[in-house]
Amino acid sequence: MTSPVDVTQMLQAINAGDKSAPEKLLPIVYDELRKLAHGYMKNERSDHTLQATALVHEAYIQLVDWQNVSWQNRAHFFAAAAKMMRKILVDHARERNAQKRGGGVRTIALDDAVSFPAQQNVDLIFLDEALDELSKFDTVQARIVEMRFFGGLTIEETAHALGVSDSTVKREWRVAKAWLFDKLRG
């Protein structure tokens, strides 16, 4: 795991306008970004045109090019990275569906990661919309789902990234899964 101090220092340098800071930050956060990307990609089809490395690079470029972002700390950065990766994959799915004129809706299995019974398949775009709706009334729960399901982070890793206790993540994860199950069930 990266040192929170090193990451935070590089983010502060980016905030201060240091043009070399993004280049210095990438080696520090690369392994964790790849882990996030692998978590996202494990739910994608095997012939997906994006690979984990490409997802990391596309997300990173977009993150460090954001204007008027004041990076707070490591947790803020990784939460934004997880959200950016989700956005890239959803945009990719939308583009693919548009090319097929709606004929190839991409589904992903919400299996053990979110304790849904019988490996219920859910449209990635619909799941994204449900998470957006969840975030309107509980941003913490939406971020936990994003990190646990899409990012493949453990309870402990999620708690660390969000700066909350493991028990808070467990509790909010349970509630969010129940809400999502009801929402996605129909």
CYANA upper distance limits for C-alpha pairs under 8 A (distance plus 0.5 A):
  1 MET  CA     32 GLU  CA      7.59
  2 THR  CA      6 ASP  CA      8.05
  2 THR  CA      7 VAL  CA      7.79
  2 THR  CA     28 ILE  CA      6.93
  2 THR  CA     29 VAL  CA      7.05
  2 THR  CA     32 GLU  CA      8.16
  3 SER  CA      7 VAL  CA      6.91
  4 PRO  CA      8 THR  CA      6.44
  4 PRO  CA     73 ASN  CA      8.09
  4 PRO  CA     74 ARG  CA      6.19
  5 VAL  CA      9 GLN  CA      6.52
  6 ASP  CA     10 MET  CA      6.80
  6 ASP  CA     28 ILE  CA      8.16
  7 VAL  CA     11 LEU  CA      6.65
  7 VAL  CA     25 LEU  CA      7.34
  7 VAL  CA     28 ILE  CA      7.40
  7 VAL  CA     29 VAL  CA      7.82
  7 VAL  CA     73 ASN  CA      7.75
  7 VAL  CA     74 ARG  CA      6.16
  8 THR  CA     12 GLN  CA      6.58
  8 THR  CA     72 GLN  CA      7.91
  8 THR  CA     73 ASN  CA      5.31
  8 THR  CA     74 ARG  CA      5.97
  9 GLN  CA     13 ALA  CA      6.74
 10 MET  CA     14 ILE  CA      6.78
 10 MET  CA     21 ALA  CA      6.36
 10 MET  CA     22 PRO  CA      8.04
 10 MET  CA     24 LYS  CA      7.82
 10 MET  CA     25 LEU  CA      6.33
 11 LEU  CA     15 ASN  CA      6.69
 11 LEU  CA     21 ALA  CA      8.07
 11 LEU  CA     25 LEU  CA      8.17
 11 LEU  CA     71 TRP  CA      6.29
 11 LEU  CA     72 GLN  CA      8.05
 11 LEU  CA     73 ASN  CA      7.42
 11 LEU  CA     74 ARG  CA      8.36
 12 GLN  CA     16 ALA  CA      6.66
 12 GLN  CA     71 TRP  CA      7.29
 12 GLN  CA     72 GLN  CA      8.23
 13 ALA  CA     17 GLY  CA      6.90
 13 ALA  CA     18 ASP  CA      5.87
 13 ALA  CA     21 ALA  CA      6.44
 14 ILE  CA     18 ASP  CA      5.79
 14 ILE  CA     19 LYS  CA      7.54
 14 ILE  CA     21 ALA  CA      6.04
 14 ILE  CA     22 PRO  CA      7.13
 14 ILE  CA     64 VAL  CA      8.48
 15 ASN  CA     69 VAL  CA      7.92
 15 ASN  CA     70 SER  CA      6.23
 15 ASN  CA     71 TRP  CA      7.07
 20 SER  CA     24 LYS  CA      7.00
 21 ALA  CA     25 LEU  CA      6.46
 22 PRO  CA     26 LEU  CA      6.89
 22 PRO  CA     64 VAL  CA      6.86
 23 GLU  CA     27 PRO  CA      8.28
 24 LYS  CA     28 ILE  CA      7.78
 25 LEU  CA     29 VAL  CA      6.90
 26 LEU  CA     30 TYR  CA      5.97
 26 LEU  CA     60 TYR  CA      8.44
 27 PRO  CA     31 ASP  CA      8.36
 29 VAL  CA     33 LEU  CA      6.65
 30 TYR  CA     34 ARG  CA      6.60
 30 TYR  CA     56 VAL  CA      8.37
 31 ASP  CA     35 LYS  CA      6.77
 32 GLU  CA     36 LEU  CA      6.81
 33 LEU  CA     37 ALA  CA      6.62
 33 LEU  CA     56 VAL  CA      6.57
 33 LEU  CA     78 PHE  CA      8.24
 33 LEU  CA     81 ALA  CA      8.00
 34 ARG  CA     38 HIS  CA      6.49
 34 ARG  CA     52 ALA  CA      6.97
 34 ARG  CA     53 THR  CA      7.21
 34 ARG  CA     56 VAL  CA      6.65
 35 LYS  CA     39 GLY  CA      6.74
 35 LYS  CA    151 GLY  CA      7.92
 35 LYS  CA    152 GLY  CA      8.33
 36 LEU  CA     40 TYR  CA      6.94
 36 LEU  CA     82 ALA  CA      7.23
 36 LEU  CA    147 MET  CA      8.47
 36 LEU  CA    150 PHE  CA      8.11
 36 LEU  CA    151 GLY  CA      4.97
 36 LEU  CA    152 GLY  CA      7.10
 36 LEU  CA    153 LEU  CA      7.94
 37 ALA  CA     41 MET  CA      6.54
 37 ALA  CA     52 ALA  CA      5.58
 37 ALA  CA     53 THR  CA      8.03
 37 ALA  CA     55 LEU  CA      6.84
 37 ALA  CA     56 VAL  CA      6.69
 37 ALA  CA     85 MET  CA      7.59
 37 ALA  CA    151 GLY  CA      7.21
 38 HIS  CA     42 LYS  CA      6.48
 38 HIS  CA     52 ALA  CA      6.12
 38 HIS  CA    151 GLY  CA      7.95
 38 HIS  CA    152 GLY  CA      8.37
 39 GLY  CA     43 ASN  CA      7.99
 39 GLY  CA    149 PHE  CA      8.11
 39 GLY  CA    150 PHE  CA      6.13
 39 GLY  CA    151 GLY  CA      4.94
 39 GLY  CA    152 GLY  CA      4.96
 39 GLY  CA    153 LEU  CA      8.15
 40 TYR  CA     44 GLU  CA      7.77
 40 TYR  CA     85 MET  CA      8.12
 40 TYR  CA     86 ARG  CA      7.91
 40 TYR  CA    149 PHE  CA      8.37
 40 TYR  CA    150 PHE  CA      5.13
 40 TYR  CA    151 GLY  CA      5.95
 40 TYR  CA    152 GLY  CA      7.70
 41 MET  CA     51 GLN  CA      7.80
 41 MET  CA     52 ALA  CA      6.88
 43 ASN  CA    108 ILE  CA      6.30
 43 ASN  CA    109 ALA  CA      7.54
 43 ASN  CA    150 PHE  CA      8.39
 44 GLU  CA     48 HIS  CA      7.14
 44 GLU  CA    108 ILE  CA      7.39
 50 LEU  CA     54 ALA  CA      6.53
 50 LEU  CA     55 LEU  CA      6.91
 51 GLN  CA     55 LEU  CA      6.68
 52 ALA  CA     56 VAL  CA      6.68
 53 THR  CA     57 HIS  CA      6.79
 54 ALA  CA     58 GLU  CA      6.53
 55 LEU  CA     59 ALA  CA      6.49
 55 LEU  CA     85 MET  CA      7.16
 55 LEU  CA     88 ILE  CA      8.21
 56 VAL  CA     60 TYR  CA      6.44
 56 VAL  CA     85 MET  CA      8.11
 57 HIS  CA     61 ILE  CA      6.55
 58 GLU  CA     62 GLN  CA      6.83
 59 ALA  CA     63 LEU  CA      6.56
 59 ALA  CA     81 ALA  CA      7.04
 59 ALA  CA     84 MET  CA      6.31
 59 ALA  CA     85 MET  CA      6.33
 59 ALA  CA     88 ILE  CA      7.98
 60 TYR  CA     64 VAL  CA      6.66
 60 TYR  CA     81 ALA  CA      7.82
 61 ILE  CA     65 ASP  CA      6.57
 62 GLN  CA     66 TRP  CA      6.82
 62 GLN  CA     84 MET  CA      8.45
 63 LEU  CA     80 ALA  CA      8.14
 63 LEU  CA     81 ALA  CA      7.54
 63 LEU  CA     84 MET  CA      8.12
 71 TRP  CA     76 HIS  CA      7.17
 71 TRP  CA     77 PHE  CA      7.14
 72 GLN  CA     76 HIS  CA      6.47
 72 GLN  CA     77 PHE  CA      8.15
 73 ASN  CA     77 PHE  CA      6.90
 74 ARG  CA     78 PHE  CA      6.74
 74 ARG  CA    161 ALA  CA      7.84
 75 ALA  CA     79 ALA  CA      6.51
 75 ALA  CA    160 HIS  CA      7.93
 75 ALA  CA    161 ALA  CA      4.85
 75 ALA  CA    162 LEU  CA      6.20
 75 ALA  CA    163 GLY  CA      7.63
 76 HIS  CA     80 ALA  CA      6.66
 76 HIS  CA    161 ALA  CA      8.12
 76 HIS  CA    162 LEU  CA      8.17
 77 PHE  CA     81 ALA  CA      6.60
 78 PHE  CA     82 ALA  CA      6.62
 78 PHE  CA    161 ALA  CA      7.44
 79 ALA  CA     83 LYS  CA      6.81
 79 ALA  CA    143 ARG  CA      7.75
 79 ALA  CA    147 MET  CA      8.08
 79 ALA  CA    161 ALA  CA      7.64
 79 ALA  CA    162 LEU  CA      8.17
 80 ALA  CA     84 MET  CA      6.52
 81 ALA  CA     85 MET  CA      6.65
 82 ALA  CA     86 ARG  CA      6.77
 82 ALA  CA    146 GLU  CA      7.43
 82 ALA  CA    147 MET  CA      7.04
 82 ALA  CA    150 PHE  CA      8.23
 82 ALA  CA    151 GLY  CA      6.97
 83 LYS  CA     87 LYS  CA      6.68
 83 LYS  CA    146 GLU  CA      7.67
 84 MET  CA     88 ILE  CA      6.68
 85 MET  CA     89 LEU  CA      6.77
 86 ARG  CA     90 VAL  CA      6.61
 86 ARG  CA    146 GLU  CA      8.42
 86 ARG  CA    150 PHE  CA      7.77
 87 LYS  CA     91 ASP  CA      6.48
 88 ILE  CA     92 HIS  CA      6.58
 89 LEU  CA     93 ALA  CA      6.65
 90 VAL  CA     94 ARG  CA      6.63
 90 VAL  CA    124 LEU  CA      7.23
 90 VAL  CA    125 ILE  CA      6.50
 90 VAL  CA    128 ASP  CA      7.69
 91 ASP  CA     95 GLU  CA      6.62
 92 HIS  CA     96 ARG  CA      6.65
 93 ALA  CA     97 ASN  CA      6.54
 93 ALA  CA    105 VAL  CA      8.42
 93 ALA  CA    106 ARG  CA      7.25
 93 ALA  CA    124 LEU  CA      8.01
 93 ALA  CA    125 ILE  CA      7.73
 94 ARG  CA     98 ALA  CA      6.55
 94 ARG  CA    125 ILE  CA      7.71
 95 GLU  CA     99 GLN  CA      6.74
 96 ARG  CA    100 LYS  CA      6.86
 96 ARG  CA    104 GLY  CA      8.22
 97 ASN  CA    101 ARG  CA      6.43
 97 ASN  CA    102 GLY  CA      5.35
 97 ASN  CA    103 GLY  CA      7.09
 97 ASN  CA    104 GLY  CA      6.18
 97 ASN  CA    105 VAL  CA      6.54
 97 ASN  CA    106 ARG  CA      8.33
 98 ALA  CA    102 GLY  CA      6.28
100 LYS  CA    104 GLY  CA      6.66
105 VAL  CA    123 ASP  CA      6.98
106 ARG  CA    123 ASP  CA      6.08
106 ARG  CA    124 LEU  CA      6.64
106 ARG  CA    125 ILE  CA      8.46
107 THR  CA    121 ASN  CA      6.19
107 THR  CA    122 VAL  CA      5.53
107 THR  CA    123 ASP  CA      4.76
107 THR  CA    124 LEU  CA      6.20
108 ILE  CA    121 ASN  CA      5.89
108 ILE  CA    122 VAL  CA      5.96
108 ILE  CA    123 ASP  CA      6.88
108 ILE  CA    124 LEU  CA      6.80
109 ALA  CA    119 GLN  CA      6.06
109 ALA  CA    120 GLN  CA      6.35
109 ALA  CA    121 ASN  CA      5.06
109 ALA  CA    122 VAL  CA      6.91
110 LEU  CA    114 VAL  CA      6.62
110 LEU  CA    115 SER  CA      7.92
110 LEU  CA    116 PHE  CA      6.43
110 LEU  CA    119 GLN  CA      6.29
110 LEU  CA    120 GLN  CA      6.39
110 LEU  CA    121 ASN  CA      6.75
110 LEU  CA    122 VAL  CA      7.51
111 ASP  CA    115 SER  CA      6.26
111 ASP  CA    116 PHE  CA      5.87
111 ASP  CA    117 PRO  CA      7.48
111 ASP  CA    118 ALA  CA      7.86
111 ASP  CA    119 GLN  CA      5.19
111 ASP  CA    120 GLN  CA      7.48
112 ASP  CA    116 PHE  CA      7.00
112 ASP  CA    119 GLN  CA      8.33
113 ALA  CA    148 ARG  CA      7.75
113 ALA  CA    149 PHE  CA      6.33
113 ALA  CA    152 GLY  CA      8.42
114 VAL  CA    149 PHE  CA      7.17
114 VAL  CA    177 LYS  CA      6.61
115 SER  CA    177 LYS  CA      8.10
116 PHE  CA    120 GLN  CA      7.21
116 PHE  CA    181 PHE  CA      7.52
122 VAL  CA    126 PHE  CA      7.65
122 VAL  CA    127 LEU  CA      7.22
122 VAL  CA    184 LEU  CA      7.83
123 ASP  CA    127 LEU  CA      6.70
124 LEU  CA    128 ASP  CA      6.65
125 ILE  CA    129 GLU  CA      6.79
126 PHE  CA    130 ALA  CA      6.66
126 PHE  CA    184 LEU  CA      8.48
127 LEU  CA    131 LEU  CA      6.66
127 LEU  CA    184 LEU  CA      7.94
128 ASP  CA    132 ASP  CA      6.72
129 GLU  CA    133 GLU  CA      6.76
130 ALA  CA    134 LEU  CA      6.65
130 ALA  CA    180 LEU  CA      7.67
130 ALA  CA    183 LYS  CA      7.62
130 ALA  CA    184 LEU  CA      8.13
131 LEU  CA    135 SER  CA      6.56
131 LEU  CA    142 ALA  CA      6.31
131 LEU  CA    180 LEU  CA      8.48
132 ASP  CA    136 LYS  CA      7.10
132 ASP  CA    142 ALA  CA      8.12
133 GLU  CA    137 PHE  CA      7.90
134 LEU  CA    138 ASP  CA      6.37
134 LEU  CA    139 THR  CA      7.53
134 LEU  CA    141 GLN  CA      7.91
134 LEU  CA    142 ALA  CA      6.34
135 SER  CA    139 THR  CA      4.67
135 SER  CA    140 VAL  CA      7.94
135 SER  CA    141 GLN  CA      7.68
135 SER  CA    142 ALA  CA      5.59
135 SER  CA    143 ARG  CA      8.24
138 ASP  CA    142 ALA  CA      6.98
139 THR  CA    143 ARG  CA      6.59
140 VAL  CA    144 ILE  CA      6.62
140 VAL  CA    172 GLU  CA      8.22
141 GLN  CA    145 VAL  CA      6.73
141 GLN  CA    172 GLU  CA      6.18
141 GLN  CA    173 TRP  CA      6.95
141 GLN  CA    175 VAL  CA      8.36
141 GLN  CA    176 ALA  CA      6.14
142 ALA  CA    146 GLU  CA      6.62
142 ALA  CA    176 ALA  CA      7.79
143 ARG  CA    147 MET  CA      6.57
144 ILE  CA    148 ARG  CA      6.37
144 ILE  CA    158 THR  CA      7.23
144 ILE  CA    169 VAL  CA      7.50
144 ILE  CA    172 GLU  CA      8.10
144 ILE  CA    173 TRP  CA      6.88
145 VAL  CA    149 PHE  CA      5.98
145 VAL  CA    150 PHE  CA      7.84
145 VAL  CA    173 TRP  CA      7.25
145 VAL  CA    176 ALA  CA      7.58
145 VAL  CA    177 LYS  CA      8.22
146 GLU  CA    150 PHE  CA      5.70
146 GLU  CA    151 GLY  CA      6.90
147 MET  CA    151 GLY  CA      4.97
147 MET  CA    152 GLY  CA      6.79
147 MET  CA    153 LEU  CA      6.22
147 MET  CA    158 THR  CA      6.93
148 ARG  CA    152 GLY  CA      5.35
148 ARG  CA    153 LEU  CA      5.31
148 ARG  CA    154 THR  CA      6.91
148 ARG  CA    155 ILE  CA      7.92
148 ARG  CA    158 THR  CA      7.49
149 PHE  CA    153 LEU  CA      8.07
153 LEU  CA    157 GLU  CA      6.16
153 LEU  CA    158 THR  CA      6.40
154 THR  CA    158 THR  CA      6.54
155 ILE  CA    159 ALA  CA      6.61
155 ILE  CA    166 ASP  CA      6.64
155 ILE  CA    169 VAL  CA      6.88
155 ILE  CA    170 LYS  CA      7.30
156 GLU  CA    160 HIS  CA      6.68
156 GLU  CA    166 ASP  CA      6.25
157 GLU  CA    161 ALA  CA      6.63
158 THR  CA    162 LEU  CA      6.63
158 THR  CA    169 VAL  CA      7.68
159 ALA  CA    163 GLY  CA      6.23
159 ALA  CA    164 VAL  CA      5.48
159 ALA  CA    165 SER  CA      6.04
159 ALA  CA    166 ASP  CA      5.87
159 ALA  CA    168 THR  CA      8.27
159 ALA  CA    169 VAL  CA      6.50
160 HIS  CA    164 VAL  CA      7.06
160 HIS  CA    165 SER  CA      8.19
164 VAL  CA    168 THR  CA      6.98
164 VAL  CA    169 VAL  CA      7.70
165 SER  CA    169 VAL  CA      7.05
166 ASP  CA    170 LYS  CA      6.72
167 SER  CA    171 ARG  CA      6.59
168 THR  CA    172 GLU  CA      6.53
169 VAL  CA    173 TRP  CA      6.20
170 LYS  CA    174 ARG  CA      6.69
171 ARG  CA    175 VAL  CA      6.99
172 GLU  CA    176 ALA  CA      6.49
173 TRP  CA    177 LYS  CA      6.52
174 ARG  CA    178 ALA  CA      6.86
175 VAL  CA    179 TRP  CA      6.77
176 ALA  CA    180 LEU  CA      6.52
177 LYS  CA    181 PHE  CA      6.44
178 ALA  CA    182 ASP  CA      6.81
179 TRP  CA    183 LYS  CA      6.64
180 LEU  CA    184 LEU  CA      6.37
181 PHE  CA    185 ARG  CA      6.33
182 ASP  CA    186 GLY  CA      7.12
